[in-house]
Amino acid sequence: MVTADILAVSHQQALRFFFERLRDVSERSDPPTAELLYTASVLAHFATTSTASMQTFPASPKGLSQLFEIFVLDRSQQADPEVMEAAASQCLLLTGFFRDQLRDRHNVAWFAMLGAGFYDSASRLGGDRSWTQMMGQMAARFEFWRRQMHRLAQELRETPLLIVRPEAGRAMWN
């Protein structure tokens, strides 16, 4: 048996995993489904994308310093709504899910403000009405979803890991 066969996760599996877990830890008993699905898709995208990916945009961020260099110092693409969404989603991931790992090295609250601003820019620059509405909602509720990601990360750290063979349904190790 090849280890990759056991550990490989499709984007669809990752999306389902994050959607269910995010819904379970949400502060609201019934968060808006479209926002929940979008936020889960951000987590699933970055969970299944390498930091070195050349084929997938955006690649997973290496950290807030890289994000600053790419999206703040280089202002050449700040009129592109897709680039602004990429910047915002990376800010959401890093300041939410990875907040505890980054808070001693960075001003996480400042980067969170940037993330909400990136979503706002994407909403103003985009052309598709439903997409721009979602970007506007994410800008307005950035802090809420950042807290939910943080709560999810904490819960996942506290949950014992268990890898199960798909065909046998038995635990291999914990």
CNS distance restraints for C-alpha pairs under 8 A (distance, minus, plus):
assign (resid   1 and name CA) (resid   5 and name CA) 7.40 0.50 0.50
assign (resid   2 and name CA) (resid   6 and name CA) 7.13 0.50 0.50
assign (resid   3 and name CA) (resid   7 and name CA) 6.26 0.50 0.50
assign (resid   4 and name CA) (resid   8 and name CA) 5.44 0.50 0.50
assign (resid   6 and name CA) (resid 165 and name CA) 6.80 0.50 0.50
assign (resid   6 and name CA) (resid 166 and name CA) 7.63 0.50 0.50
assign (resid   9 and name CA) (resid  13 and name CA) 6.15 0.50 0.50
assign (resid   9 and name CA) (resid  14 and name CA) 6.52 0.50 0.50
assign (resid   9 and name CA) (resid  48 and name CA) 7.48 0.50 0.50
assign (resid  10 and name CA) (resid  14 and name CA) 6.26 0.50 0.50
assign (resid  10 and name CA) (resid  48 and name CA) 7.37 0.50 0.50
assign (resid  11 and name CA) (resid  15 and name CA) 6.02 0.50 0.50
assign (resid  11 and name CA) (resid  44 and name CA) 6.20 0.50 0.50
assign (resid  11 and name CA) (resid  45 and name CA) 6.87 0.50 0.50
assign (resid  11 and name CA) (resid  48 and name CA) 6.23 0.50 0.50
assign (resid  12 and name CA) (resid  16 and name CA) 6.20 0.50 0.50
assign (resid  13 and name CA) (resid  17 and name CA) 6.11 0.50 0.50
assign (resid  14 and name CA) (resid  18 and name CA) 6.14 0.50 0.50
assign (resid  14 and name CA) (resid  44 and name CA) 4.98 0.50 0.50
assign (resid  14 and name CA) (resid  47 and name CA) 7.32 0.50 0.50
assign (resid  14 and name CA) (resid  48 and name CA) 7.53 0.50 0.50
assign (resid  15 and name CA) (resid  19 and name CA) 5.90 0.50 0.50
assign (resid  15 and name CA) (resid  40 and name CA) 5.92 0.50 0.50
assign (resid  15 and name CA) (resid  41 and name CA) 5.67 0.50 0.50
assign (resid  15 and name CA) (resid  43 and name CA) 7.53 0.50 0.50
assign (resid  15 and name CA) (resid  44 and name CA) 4.92 0.50 0.50
assign (resid  15 and name CA) (resid  45 and name CA) 7.93 0.50 0.50
assign (resid  16 and name CA) (resid  20 and name CA) 6.13 0.50 0.50
assign (resid  16 and name CA) (resid  40 and name CA) 7.99 0.50 0.50
assign (resid  17 and name CA) (resid  21 and name CA) 6.17 0.50 0.50
assign (resid  18 and name CA) (resid  22 and name CA) 5.67 0.50 0.50
assign (resid  18 and name CA) (resid  40 and name CA) 5.10 0.50 0.50
assign (resid  18 and name CA) (resid  41 and name CA) 7.74 0.50 0.50
assign (resid  18 and name CA) (resid  43 and name CA) 6.73 0.50 0.50
assign (resid  18 and name CA) (resid  44 and name CA) 6.64 0.50 0.50
assign (resid  19 and name CA) (resid  23 and name CA) 6.05 0.50 0.50
assign (resid  19 and name CA) (resid  36 and name CA) 6.76 0.50 0.50
assign (resid  19 and name CA) (resid  37 and name CA) 6.19 0.50 0.50
assign (resid  19 and name CA) (resid  40 and name CA) 4.95 0.50 0.50
assign (resid  19 and name CA) (resid  41 and name CA) 7.81 0.50 0.50
assign (resid  20 and name CA) (resid  24 and name CA) 6.19 0.50 0.50
assign (resid  21 and name CA) (resid  25 and name CA) 6.36 0.50 0.50
assign (resid  21 and name CA) (resid 152 and name CA) 6.93 0.50 0.50
assign (resid  22 and name CA) (resid  26 and name CA) 5.98 0.50 0.50
assign (resid  22 and name CA) (resid  36 and name CA) 7.36 0.50 0.50
assign (resid  22 and name CA) (resid  40 and name CA) 6.99 0.50 0.50
assign (resid  22 and name CA) (resid 148 and name CA) 6.80 0.50 0.50
assign (resid  22 and name CA) (resid 149 and name CA) 7.20 0.50 0.50
assign (resid  22 and name CA) (resid 152 and name CA) 6.20 0.50 0.50
assign (resid  23 and name CA) (resid  29 and name CA) 7.99 0.50 0.50
assign (resid  23 and name CA) (resid  30 and name CA) 7.72 0.50 0.50
assign (resid  23 and name CA) (resid  31 and name CA) 7.29 0.50 0.50
assign (resid  23 and name CA) (resid  36 and name CA) 7.09 0.50 0.50
assign (resid  25 and name CA) (resid 148 and name CA) 6.80 0.50 0.50
assign (resid  25 and name CA) (resid 151 and name CA) 6.54 0.50 0.50
assign (resid  25 and name CA) (resid 152 and name CA) 6.19 0.50 0.50
assign (resid  26 and name CA) (resid  30 and name CA) 7.90 0.50 0.50
assign (resid  26 and name CA) (resid  31 and name CA) 7.03 0.50 0.50
assign (resid  26 and name CA) (resid 148 and name CA) 5.72 0.50 0.50
assign (resid  26 and name CA) (resid 151 and name CA) 7.95 0.50 0.50
assign (resid  27 and name CA) (resid 148 and name CA) 7.17 0.50 0.50
assign (resid  31 and name CA) (resid  35 and name CA) 7.61 0.50 0.50
assign (resid  31 and name CA) (resid  36 and name CA) 6.59 0.50 0.50
assign (resid  32 and name CA) (resid  36 and name CA) 6.12 0.50 0.50
assign (resid  33 and name CA) (resid  37 and name CA) 5.97 0.50 0.50
assign (resid  34 and name CA) (resid  38 and name CA) 6.11 0.50 0.50
assign (resid  34 and name CA) (resid 134 and name CA) 8.00 0.50 0.50
assign (resid  35 and name CA) (resid  39 and name CA) 6.04 0.50 0.50
assign (resid  35 and name CA) (resid 134 and name CA) 7.34 0.50 0.50
assign (resid  35 and name CA) (resid 137 and name CA) 7.75 0.50 0.50
assign (resid  35 and name CA) (resid 138 and name CA) 7.27 0.50 0.50
assign (resid  36 and name CA) (resid  40 and name CA) 6.05 0.50 0.50
assign (resid  37 and name CA) (resid  41 and name CA) 6.02 0.50 0.50
assign (resid  38 and name CA) (resid  42 and name CA) 6.36 0.50 0.50
assign (resid  39 and name CA) (resid  43 and name CA) 6.51 0.50 0.50
assign (resid  39 and name CA) (resid 145 and name CA) 7.27 0.50 0.50
assign (resid  40 and name CA) (resid  44 and name CA) 6.07 0.50 0.50
assign (resid  41 and name CA) (resid  45 and name CA) 5.83 0.50 0.50
assign (resid  42 and name CA) (resid  46 and name CA) 6.33 0.50 0.50
assign (resid  42 and name CA) (resid  89 and name CA) 6.45 0.50 0.50
assign (resid  42 and name CA) (resid  93 and name CA) 7.48 0.50 0.50
assign (resid  43 and name CA) (resid  47 and name CA) 5.97 0.50 0.50
assign (resid  43 and name CA) (resid  93 and name CA) 6.97 0.50 0.50
assign (resid  44 and name CA) (resid  48 and name CA) 6.18 0.50 0.50
assign (resid  45 and name CA) (resid  49 and name CA) 6.07 0.50 0.50
assign (resid  46 and name CA) (resid  50 and name CA) 7.47 0.50 0.50
assign (resid  46 and name CA) (resid  59 and name CA) 7.22 0.50 0.50
assign (resid  46 and name CA) (resid  60 and name CA) 5.12 0.50 0.50
assign (resid  47 and name CA) (resid  60 and name CA) 7.86 0.50 0.50
assign (resid  49 and name CA) (resid  53 and name CA) 6.67 0.50 0.50
assign (resid  49 and name CA) (resid  56 and name CA) 7.16 0.50 0.50
assign (resid  49 and name CA) (resid  59 and name CA) 6.02 0.50 0.50
assign (resid  49 and name CA) (resid  60 and name CA) 5.80 0.50 0.50
assign (resid  50 and name CA) (resid  59 and name CA) 6.09 0.50 0.50
assign (resid  50 and name CA) (resid  60 and name CA) 5.63 0.50 0.50
assign (resid  51 and name CA) (resid  59 and name CA) 5.26 0.50 0.50
assign (resid  51 and name CA) (resid  60 and name CA) 4.42 0.50 0.50
assign (resid  51 and name CA) (resid  61 and name CA) 5.85 0.50 0.50
assign (resid  51 and name CA) (resid  62 and name CA) 6.16 0.50 0.50
assign (resid  52 and name CA) (resid  59 and name CA) 6.70 0.50 0.50
assign (resid  52 and name CA) (resid  60 and name CA) 7.71 0.50 0.50
assign (resid  53 and name CA) (resid  57 and name CA) 7.89 0.50 0.50
assign (resid  53 and name CA) (resid  59 and name CA) 5.44 0.50 0.50
assign (resid  53 and name CA) (resid  60 and name CA) 7.80 0.50 0.50
assign (resid  54 and name CA) (resid  59 and name CA) 7.41 0.50 0.50
assign (resid  57 and name CA) (resid  86 and name CA) 7.92 0.50 0.50
assign (resid  58 and name CA) (resid  86 and name CA) 5.96 0.50 0.50
assign (resid  60 and name CA) (resid  90 and name CA) 7.56 0.50 0.50
assign (resid  61 and name CA) (resid  66 and name CA) 7.22 0.50 0.50
assign (resid  61 and name CA) (resid  67 and name CA) 6.86 0.50 0.50
assign (resid  61 and name CA) (resid  90 and name CA) 6.37 0.50 0.50
assign (resid  62 and name CA) (resid  66 and name CA) 6.39 0.50 0.50
assign (resid  62 and name CA) (resid  67 and name CA) 7.85 0.50 0.50
assign (resid  63 and name CA) (resid  67 and name CA) 6.38 0.50 0.50
assign (resid  63 and name CA) (resid  94 and name CA) 7.12 0.50 0.50
assign (resid  64 and name CA) (resid  68 and name CA) 6.06 0.50 0.50
assign (resid  64 and name CA) (resid  91 and name CA) 7.67 0.50 0.50
assign (resid  64 and name CA) (resid  94 and name CA) 7.05 0.50 0.50
assign (resid  64 and name CA) (resid 106 and name CA) 7.57 0.50 0.50
assign (resid  64 and name CA) (resid 111 and name CA) 7.80 0.50 0.50
assign (resid  65 and name CA) (resid  69 and name CA) 6.35 0.50 0.50
assign (resid  66 and name CA) (resid  70 and name CA) 6.14 0.50 0.50
assign (resid  67 and name CA) (resid  71 and name CA) 5.82 0.50 0.50
assign (resid  67 and name CA) (resid  72 and name CA) 7.47 0.50 0.50
assign (resid  67 and name CA) (resid  87 and name CA) 7.21 0.50 0.50
assign (resid  67 and name CA) (resid  90 and name CA) 7.56 0.50 0.50
assign (resid  67 and name CA) (resid  91 and name CA) 7.82 0.50 0.50
assign (resid  68 and name CA) (resid  72 and name CA) 4.99 0.50 0.50
assign (resid  68 and name CA) (resid  73 and name CA) 6.38 0.50 0.50
assign (resid  69 and name CA) (resid  73 and name CA) 5.07 0.50 0.50
assign (resid  69 and name CA) (resid  74 and name CA) 6.55 0.50 0.50
assign (resid  70 and name CA) (resid  74 and name CA) 5.69 0.50 0.50
assign (resid  71 and name CA) (resid  75 and name CA) 6.63 0.50 0.50
assign (resid  71 and name CA) (resid  77 and name CA) 7.92 0.50 0.50
assign (resid  71 and name CA) (resid  78 and name CA) 7.57 0.50 0.50
assign (resid  71 and name CA) (resid  87 and name CA) 6.34 0.50 0.50
assign (resid  77 and name CA) (resid  83 and name CA) 6.74 0.50 0.50
assign (resid  78 and name CA) (resid  83 and name CA) 6.94 0.50 0.50
assign (resid  78 and name CA) (resid  84 and name CA) 6.36 0.50 0.50
assign (resid  79 and name CA) (resid  84 and name CA) 7.81 0.50 0.50
assign (resid  79 and name CA) (resid 125 and name CA) 6.90 0.50 0.50
assign (resid  80 and name CA) (resid  84 and name CA) 6.36 0.50 0.50
assign (resid  80 and name CA) (resid 122 and name CA) 7.52 0.50 0.50
assign (resid  80 and name CA) (resid 125 and name CA) 7.03 0.50 0.50
assign (resid  81 and name CA) (resid  85 and name CA) 6.15 0.50 0.50
assign (resid  81 and name CA) (resid 121 and name CA) 6.97 0.50 0.50
assign (resid  81 and name CA) (resid 122 and name CA) 4.27 0.50 0.50
assign (resid  81 and name CA) (resid 123 and name CA) 7.30 0.50 0.50
assign (resid  81 and name CA) (resid 125 and name CA) 5.34 0.50 0.50
assign (resid  81 and name CA) (resid 126 and name CA) 5.39 0.50 0.50
assign (resid  82 and name CA) (resid  86 and name CA) 6.16 0.50 0.50
assign (resid  82 and name CA) (resid 122 and name CA) 6.86 0.50 0.50
assign (resid  83 and name CA) (resid  87 and name CA) 6.20 0.50 0.50
assign (resid  83 and name CA) (resid 122 and name CA) 7.98 0.50 0.50
assign (resid  84 and name CA) (resid  88 and name CA) 6.10 0.50 0.50
assign (resid  84 and name CA) (resid 118 and name CA) 5.10 0.50 0.50
assign (resid  84 and name CA) (resid 119 and name CA) 6.46 0.50 0.50
assign (resid  84 and name CA) (resid 121 and name CA) 6.51 0.50 0.50
assign (resid  84 and name CA) (resid 122 and name CA) 5.24 0.50 0.50
assign (resid  85 and name CA) (resid  89 and name CA) 6.00 0.50 0.50
assign (resid  85 and name CA) (resid 118 and name CA) 6.44 0.50 0.50
assign (resid  85 and name CA) (resid 119 and name CA) 5.73 0.50 0.50
assign (resid  85 and name CA) (resid 122 and name CA) 5.72 0.50 0.50
assign (resid  85 and name CA) (resid 135 and name CA) 7.58 0.50 0.50
assign (resid  86 and name CA) (resid  90 and name CA) 6.19 0.50 0.50
assign (resid  87 and name CA) (resid  91 and name CA) 6.23 0.50 0.50
assign (resid  87 and name CA) (resid 115 and name CA) 6.85 0.50 0.50
assign (resid  87 and name CA) (resid 118 and name CA) 6.41 0.50 0.50
assign (resid  88 and name CA) (resid  92 and name CA) 6.12 0.50 0.50
assign (resid  88 and name CA) (resid 114 and name CA) 7.53 0.50 0.50
assign (resid  88 and name CA) (resid 115 and name CA) 4.32 0.50 0.50
assign (resid  88 and name CA) (resid 116 and name CA) 6.60 0.50 0.50
assign (resid  88 and name CA) (resid 117 and name CA) 7.66 0.50 0.50
assign (resid  88 and name CA) (resid 118 and name CA) 5.00 0.50 0.50
assign (resid  88 and name CA) (resid 119 and name CA) 5.46 0.50 0.50
assign (resid  89 and name CA) (resid  93 and name CA) 6.17 0.50 0.50
assign (resid  89 and name CA) (resid 115 and name CA) 7.25 0.50 0.50
assign (resid  90 and name CA) (resid  94 and name CA) 6.03 0.50 0.50
assign (resid  90 and name CA) (resid 115 and name CA) 7.82 0.50 0.50
assign (resid  91 and name CA) (resid  95 and name CA) 5.73 0.50 0.50
assign (resid  91 and name CA) (resid  96 and name CA) 7.88 0.50 0.50
assign (resid  91 and name CA) (resid 111 and name CA) 6.47 0.50 0.50
assign (resid  91 and name CA) (resid 112 and name CA) 6.24 0.50 0.50
assign (resid  91 and name CA) (resid 114 and name CA) 7.46 0.50 0.50
assign (resid  91 and name CA) (resid 115 and name CA) 4.98 0.50 0.50
assign (resid  92 and name CA) (resid  96 and name CA) 5.56 0.50 0.50
assign (resid  92 and name CA) (resid  97 and name CA) 7.67 0.50 0.50
assign (resid  92 and name CA) (resid 112 and name CA) 6.93 0.50 0.50
assign (resid  92 and name CA) (resid 115 and name CA) 6.35 0.50 0.50
assign (resid  92 and name CA) (resid 142 and name CA) 7.39 0.50 0.50
assign (resid  92 and name CA) (resid 145 and name CA) 7.77 0.50 0.50
assign (resid  92 and name CA) (resid 146 and name CA) 5.94 0.50 0.50
assign (resid  93 and name CA) (resid  97 and name CA) 5.30 0.50 0.50
assign (resid  93 and name CA) (resid  98 and name CA) 6.72 0.50 0.50
assign (resid  93 and name CA) (resid 146 and name CA) 7.63 0.50 0.50
assign (resid  93 and name CA) (resid 149 and name CA) 7.45 0.50 0.50
assign (resid  94 and name CA) (resid  98 and name CA) 4.88 0.50 0.50
assign (resid  94 and name CA) (resid  99 and name CA) 6.22 0.50 0.50
assign (resid  94 and name CA) (resid 102 and name CA) 7.77 0.50 0.50
assign (resid  95 and name CA) (resid  99 and name CA) 4.68 0.50 0.50
assign (resid  95 and name CA) (resid 102 and name CA) 7.61 0.50 0.50
assign (resid  95 and name CA) (resid 108 and name CA) 5.76 0.50 0.50
assign (resid  95 and name CA) (resid 109 and name CA) 7.65 0.50 0.50
assign (resid  95 and name CA) (resid 111 and name CA) 6.97 0.50 0.50
assign (resid  95 and name CA) (resid 112 and name CA) 6.07 0.50 0.50
assign (resid  95 and name CA) (resid 146 and name CA) 6.76 0.50 0.50
assign (resid  96 and name CA) (resid 145 and name CA) 7.63 0.50 0.50
assign (resid  96 and name CA) (resid 146 and name CA) 4.26 0.50 0.50
assign (resid  96 and name CA) (resid 147 and name CA) 6.14 0.50 0.50
assign (resid  96 and name CA) (resid 148 and name CA) 7.47 0.50 0.50
assign (resid  96 and name CA) (resid 149 and name CA) 5.02 0.50 0.50
assign (resid  96 and name CA) (resid 150 and name CA) 4.78 0.50 0.50
assign (resid  97 and name CA) (resid 146 and name CA) 7.31 0.50 0.50
assign (resid  97 and name CA) (resid 149 and name CA) 4.78 0.50 0.50
assign (resid  97 and name CA) (resid 150 and name CA) 4.66 0.50 0.50
assign (resid  97 and name CA) (resid 151 and name CA) 7.88 0.50 0.50
assign (resid  97 and name CA) (resid 152 and name CA) 7.25 0.50 0.50
assign (resid  97 and name CA) (resid 153 and name CA) 5.41 0.50 0.50
assign (resid  98 and name CA) (resid 102 and name CA) 6.40 0.50 0.50
assign (resid  98 and name CA) (resid 150 and name CA) 7.15 0.50 0.50
assign (resid  98 and name CA) (resid 153 and name CA) 7.42 0.50 0.50
assign (resid  99 and name CA) (resid 103 and name CA) 5.77 0.50 0.50
assign (resid  99 and name CA) (resid 108 and name CA) 6.97 0.50 0.50
assign (resid  99 and name CA) (resid 150 and name CA) 6.74 0.50 0.50
assign (resid 100 and name CA) (resid 104 and name CA) 7.93 0.50 0.50
assign (resid 102 and name CA) (resid 106 and name CA) 5.95 0.50 0.50
assign (resid 102 and name CA) (resid 108 and name CA) 7.11 0.50 0.50
assign (resid 103 and name CA) (resid 107 and name CA) 6.48 0.50 0.50
assign (resid 103 and name CA) (resid 108 and name CA) 5.74 0.50 0.50
assign (resid 107 and name CA) (resid 111 and name CA) 6.61 0.50 0.50
assign (resid 108 and name CA) (resid 112 and name CA) 6.11 0.50 0.50
assign (resid 109 and name CA) (resid 113 and name CA) 6.29 0.50 0.50
assign (resid 110 and name CA) (resid 114 and name CA) 6.38 0.50 0.50
assign (resid 111 and name CA) (resid 115 and name CA) 6.19 0.50 0.50
assign (resid 112 and name CA) (resid 116 and name CA) 6.36 0.50 0.50
assign (resid 112 and name CA) (resid 142 and name CA) 7.76 0.50 0.50
assign (resid 112 and name CA) (resid 143 and name CA) 7.60 0.50 0.50
assign (resid 113 and name CA) (resid 117 and name CA) 6.23 0.50 0.50
assign (resid 114 and name CA) (resid 118 and name CA) 6.10 0.50 0.50
assign (resid 115 and name CA) (resid 119 and name CA) 6.37 0.50 0.50
assign (resid 115 and name CA) (resid 139 and name CA) 7.70 0.50 0.50
assign (resid 115 and name CA) (resid 142 and name CA) 7.62 0.50 0.50
assign (resid 116 and name CA) (resid 120 and name CA) 6.22 0.50 0.50
assign (resid 116 and name CA) (resid 138 and name CA) 7.26 0.50 0.50
assign (resid 116 and name CA) (resid 139 and name CA) 4.46 0.50 0.50
assign (resid 116 and name CA) (resid 140 and name CA) 7.15 0.50 0.50
assign (resid 116 and name CA) (resid 142 and name CA) 5.67 0.50 0.50
assign (resid 117 and name CA) (resid 121 and name CA) 6.12 0.50 0.50
assign (resid 117 and name CA) (resid 139 and name CA) 6.64 0.50 0.50
assign (resid 118 and name CA) (resid 122 and name CA) 6.16 0.50 0.50
assign (resid 118 and name CA) (resid 139 and name CA) 7.68 0.50 0.50
assign (resid 119 and name CA) (resid 123 and name CA) 6.19 0.50 0.50
assign (resid 119 and name CA) (resid 135 and name CA) 5.28 0.50 0.50
assign (resid 119 and name CA) (resid 136 and name CA) 6.50 0.50 0.50
assign (resid 119 and name CA) (resid 138 and name CA) 6.43 0.50 0.50
assign (resid 119 and name CA) (resid 139 and name CA) 4.94 0.50 0.50
assign (resid 120 and name CA) (resid 124 and name CA) 6.36 0.50 0.50
assign (resid 120 and name CA) (resid 135 and name CA) 6.49 0.50 0.50
assign (resid 120 and name CA) (resid 136 and name CA) 5.63 0.50 0.50
assign (resid 120 and name CA) (resid 139 and name CA) 5.28 0.50 0.50
assign (resid 121 and name CA) (resid 125 and name CA) 6.07 0.50 0.50
assign (resid 122 and name CA) (resid 126 and name CA) 5.81 0.50 0.50
assign (resid 122 and name CA) (resid 132 and name CA) 6.97 0.50 0.50
assign (resid 122 and name CA) (resid 135 and name CA) 6.28 0.50 0.50
assign (resid 122 and name CA) (resid 136 and name CA) 7.96 0.50 0.50
assign (resid 123 and name CA) (resid 131 and name CA) 7.52 0.50 0.50
assign (resid 123 and name CA) (resid 132 and name CA) 4.22 0.50 0.50
assign (resid 123 and name CA) (resid 133 and name CA) 6.63 0.50 0.50
assign (resid 123 and name CA) (resid 134 and name CA) 7.64 0.50 0.50
assign (resid 123 and name CA) (resid 135 and name CA) 4.90 0.50 0.50
assign (resid 123 and name CA) (resid 136 and name CA) 5.26 0.50 0.50
assign (resid 124 and name CA) (resid 132 and name CA) 6.97 0.50 0.50
assign (resid 125 and name CA) (resid 132 and name CA) 7.98 0.50 0.50
assign (resid 126 and name CA) (resid 131 and name CA) 7.39 0.50 0.50
assign (resid 126 and name CA) (resid 132 and name CA) 5.68 0.50 0.50
assign (resid 127 and name CA) (resid 131 and name CA) 7.90 0.50 0.50
assign (resid 127 and name CA) (resid 132 and name CA) 7.02 0.50 0.50
assign (resid 128 and name CA) (resid 132 and name CA) 6.09 0.50 0.50
assign (resid 129 and name CA) (resid 133 and name CA) 6.09 0.50 0.50
assign (resid 130 and name CA) (resid 134 and name CA) 6.32 0.50 0.50
assign (resid 131 and name CA) (resid 135 and name CA) 6.26 0.50 0.50
assign (resid 132 and name CA) (resid 136 and name CA) 6.11 0.50 0.50
assign (resid 133 and name CA) (resid 137 and name CA) 6.17 0.50 0.50
assign (resid 134 and name CA) (resid 138 and name CA) 6.11 0.50 0.50
assign (resid 135 and name CA) (resid 139 and name CA) 6.16 0.50 0.50
assign (resid 136 and name CA) (resid 140 and name CA) 6.20 0.50 0.50
assign (resid 137 and name CA) (resid 141 and name CA) 5.96 0.50 0.50
assign (resid 138 and name CA) (resid 142 and name CA) 5.28 0.50 0.50
assign (resid 138 and name CA) (resid 145 and name CA) 7.97 0.50 0.50
assign (resid 141 and name CA) (resid 145 and name CA) 6.46 0.50 0.50
assign (resid 142 and name CA) (resid 146 and name CA) 6.01 0.50 0.50
assign (resid 143 and name CA) (resid 147 and name CA) 6.15 0.50 0.50
assign (resid 144 and name CA) (resid 148 and name CA) 6.37 0.50 0.50
assign (resid 145 and name CA) (resid 149 and name CA) 6.15 0.50 0.50
assign (resid 146 and name CA) (resid 150 and name CA) 6.24 0.50 0.50
assign (resid 147 and name CA) (resid 151 and name CA) 6.10 0.50 0.50
assign (resid 148 and name CA) (resid 152 and name CA) 6.13 0.50 0.50
assign (resid 149 and name CA) (resid 153 and name CA) 6.15 0.50 0.50
assign (resid 150 and name CA) (resid 154 and name CA) 6.25 0.50 0.50
assign (resid 151 and name CA) (resid 155 and name CA) 6.20 0.50 0.50
assign (resid 152 and name CA) (resid 156 and name CA) 6.08 0.50 0.50
assign (resid 153 and name CA) (resid 157 and name CA) 6.20 0.50 0.50
assign (resid 154 and name CA) (resid 158 and name CA) 6.38 0.50 0.50
assign (resid 155 and name CA) (resid 159 and name CA) 6.15 0.50 0.50
assign (resid 160 and name CA) (resid 174 and name CA) 7.25 0.50 0.50
assign (resid 161 and name CA) (resid 174 and name CA) 5.76 0.50 0.50
assign (resid 162 and name CA) (resid 171 and name CA) 6.74 0.50 0.50
assign (resid 162 and name CA) (resid 172 and name CA) 7.80 0.50 0.50
assign (resid 162 and name CA) (resid 173 and name CA) 6.42 0.50 0.50
assign (resid 162 and name CA) (resid 174 and name CA) 4.71 0.50 0.50
assign (resid 163 and name CA) (resid 171 and name CA) 5.99 0.50 0.50
assign (resid 163 and name CA) (resid 172 and name CA) 6.09 0.50 0.50
assign (resid 163 and name CA) (resid 173 and name CA) 6.34 0.50 0.50
assign (resid 163 and name CA) (resid 174 and name CA) 6.76 0.50 0.50
assign (resid 164 and name CA) (resid 168 and name CA) 7.85 0.50 0.50
assign (resid 164 and name CA) (resid 169 and name CA) 5.83 0.50 0.50
assign (resid 164 and name CA) (resid 170 and name CA) 5.51 0.50 0.50
assign (resid 164 and name CA) (resid 171 and name CA) 4.53 0.50 0.50
assign (resid 164 and name CA) (resid 172 and name CA) 5.91 0.50 0.50
assign (resid 164 and name CA) (resid 173 and name CA) 7.94 0.50 0.50
assign (resid 165 and name CA) (resid 169 and name CA) 5.33 0.50 0.50
assign (resid 165 and name CA) (resid 170 and name CA) 5.81 0.50 0.50
assign (resid 165 and name CA) (resid 171 and name CA) 6.54 0.50 0.50
assign (resid 165 and name CA) (resid 172 and name CA) 6.75 0.50 0.50
